[in-house]
Amino acid sequence: MSMEKQKKIDVPVFSAVDKELFAKEIYPLRKPTVLKGVPLGPCVEKWTVEYLAKMGGDKEVKIHVSTVPQMDFLHKNFIYRTLTFNEFVQRAASTEHTEFFITKDESYYLRSLGEDARKEPADLSKQFPELSADFQIPPFFEPEQFFSSVFRISSPGLQLWTHYDVMDNLLAQVTGRKRVVLYSPQDALHLYLAGDKSEVLDIDFPDLEQFPEFVKALRYECILEPGDLLFIPALWFHNTLALEFGVGVNVFWRHLPLESYDKKDPYGNKDPLAASRALQAVERALGVLEELPDDYQDFYARRMVLRIQSKAYTSQLTERVQGK
């Protein structure tokens, strides 16, 4: 089905944003925003395929390899392989490969990892110090809030699954063009969630027999040009499509009190500790209800829904429905 029936909203664009403008006019709205004209350093001009291959050298990187460009993390339609960085970059930049793992038109994706991927967040200055010197992190948050800087490289046409993160995030599109589609946290009930990911893989032509509610979600969309930044507030769902071979850097920072986060989370996508406890409590409560007959289960589950709705439906949702 065409997504003409799903309402589309253009992500607002700001130019020449500094820390004060970001703090006063953009950040408090808690909505995705494209930021143009923010200095990212010489990376925008320097990060060609040849330069990246030279500077990255023989460092080995773990990559995703897929026979199709639409990667699906829920069903794992890709394999993990290891290549030297210079070989990976050259393969990812081309659409047909003389050397390959599965097929000659396979797609590649790199999400940089910490030195100990199970414990350490990614940090461009540690994993790729030669390249990090070219990249300037926008000073929109305090240094002590910094969590990670994730280096990403995508084959042309590569599309990543829809998911949310629990930290605020700046996506710097250094080279190449990228389409980003986003959905509000308030549309979570329409996105068919499995953990932090949506089960709707094809957001452009979804199976509405399988996912009938998806059409109700408001679709925010933007095209990132080289040098653009996208502010993605925590909990906003996002889906990226590389329109060209491209290189980007995600910068995540902690905006909640430090004790809110799971210390064993190197990716920034584990739910805050209080949220995890609440979700576990719901599962326990539903388990307790199973001790009752079906009609009682139904009645008391509906009471629980009503109680949760009183927390979920805010004035912001009313404003959105009214188009404010």
Salt bridges, closest charged atoms under 4 A:
GLU20 OE2 - LYS24 NZ 2.92
ASP72 OD2 - HIS75 ND1 2.58
GLU87 OE2 - ARG91 NE 2.82
GLU106 OE2 - ARG91 NH1 3.95
ASP134 OD1 - LYS46 NZ 3.20
GLU142 OE2 - LYS19 NZ 2.84
ASP165 OD2 - HIS163 NE2 3.71
ASP165 OD2 - HIS238 NE2 3.11
ASP168 OD1 - ARG30 NH2 2.82
ASP168 OD2 - HIS255 ND1 3.66
ASP187 OD1 - HIS190 NE2 3.86
ASP187 OD2 - ARG320 NH1 3.06
ASP196 OD1 - LYS197 NZ 2.69
ASP204 OD1 - ARG179 NH1 3.03
ASP204 OD1 - ARG219 NH2 2.77
GLU213 OE1 - HIS190 ND1 3.35
GLU213 OE2 - LYS216 NZ 3.05
GLU221 OE1 - ARG219 NE 2.91
GLU225 OE1 - ARG177 NE 3.27
ASP228 OD2 - LYS36 NZ 2.78
ASP298 OD2 - ARG302 NE 2.77
